[in-house]
Amino acid sequence: METLENTLNIKNENKRIGSNFLGILNDLKRRPEDAAKELNVTTAEISLIIKGERKLTPEMVTRAAEIWSINERDFYIIRDDCNFGVKIMTSTNSEKSSRIMDRAGKPYYEYRDTVMSSLAPFRPEWIMELCYVDDNDPKNPNAQWNRGHFMHQFTYFVGDVNFYYLDSDGKKQVAVMNTGDSMYITPFTPHTFTTRSGAKQNGLILALTYGNKLTGDVQQELSAISSELGQEYALDFSSKQHTFSSLLKFHREIGSISINELSQRSNVSERKIEDFENNVSMPSEIELQSLATSLNINTRDLRPNEKIENKVILQCHKEGKDWFYPESKNYKFHDLASSTTLPYSKAFEIDMLSQDDSSLDLEVGLHQYIYNIGNTDVILNWSYNNKQFKEIIHSGDSAYLKPFLQHNFRGSGKLLVLRLGGKITGDSQRELSFVGKRSVKRAINESLQWFDPKNN
């Protein structure tokens, strides 16, 4: 199966590179013969690259980027390392990745990898806490803090673990966590973990770190713009009033619309608009709609989040809700810590309640990370490209599932599941939906030149 997957990887990758290359030529309004002339190659070679029958060489990419003023990275695609829809990492292979990290000259953490995919936004970490503390003092000197990191983090706790973090006021706090508890922290929040004295064994966390919308191209664009200019994109979202004020001013200024002009368009007085932008007051619903219409945007573009949440969200296991899904009640779900600022991030414990139902009763439009936190095997069945597959997820194994994969879990085990939207959900999904399903295949993989030279 591994050899077959490697062959499929190469074949599919070449096709996708060719499709991406054709899309670039279309965007630049270059026919194959135009590109061939500028790149100093034959038209036949360009055609073979578009068909996926010849590699796009680094030398050609470098020359194309120099001539056309586009980025070299635009020619390279995300590698698909999951040609059958699912990728699994066994607990044995996870153990082989073990490495001990010292802090303050003493062993502090044991790290292990769990499943990762080049397609998925998460970087999951299995971390055992090797440092023990004999109190719950947030300033315990044995707790060695990090500086925070760029990734969002969802954490699932196993055993007696102390979680240390800085709150929104910059004060050190400690949360006493136990098996099944969970938390979410925003990027760059300093934190650390220890095992409490008296524990029967070392505490363990599954720290599922992930990039959301800021990684990849967005981060690269910000870096290229420069730190000084790029930081101006970060508006004041500290409260609902500050959020609306910042958004209104941003949209007014990017359209070069004066307060006087906006007032005339919206029939909202200049004084009120000034008050809105100076955090003095908030608009009525009618005023909000009128301002949005006058700026030629949607009201959602001016609305603050309904909730302003803390940078650290803690949830004890007993606080989570339980429910059954689907109507056949093949699963019991238990929700874990989440944030309304990340609506496409979902975390659950799932108990399997069926062994015999063959229906593929799950289909989720998010990337899925699965970890078997129970002591029994779970059977994963799925369908991909009209073929049926089956694998056993043993205790301690982890798996990645592509979005919209029809699948089920069977047995009597328990899974930890983290679902993430990646880059596509949200505004990207709205734009793709606006393009429409009739054109979506070309949006994903361009297959046609932008005009027909034969006028058919």
Salt bridges, closest charged atoms under 4 A:
GLU33 OE2 - ARG31 NH1 3.46
ASP34 OD1 - ARG31 NH2 2.81
GLU38 OE1 - ARG30 NE 2.93
ASP80 OD2 - LYS402 NZ 2.95
ASP81 OD2 - LYS87 NZ 2.86
GLU110 OE2 - ARG112 NE 2.95
ASP113 OD1 - ARG99 NH1 3.06
ASP160 OD1 - ARG196 NH2 3.62
ASP217 OD1 - ARG73 NH1 2.14
ASP236 OD2 - HIS242 NE2 3.90
GLU261 OE2 - ARG265 NE 2.98
ASP275 OD1 - ARG271 NE 3.63
GLU277 OE2 - ARG252 NE 2.64
GLU285 OE2 - ARG303 NH2 2.51
GLU287 OE2 - LYS272 NZ 2.53
GLU309 OE2 - LYS307 NZ 3.49
ASP322 OD1 - HIS334 ND1 2.59
GLU349 OE1 - HIS317 NE2 2.85
GLU349 OE1 - LYS414 NZ 3.69
ASP351 OD1 - LYS414 NZ 2.97
ASP361 OD2 - ARG410 NH2 2.90
ASP377 OD1 - HIS394 ND1 2.94
ASP427 OD1 - ARG300 NH2 3.19
GLU446 OE1 - ARG442 NE 2.70
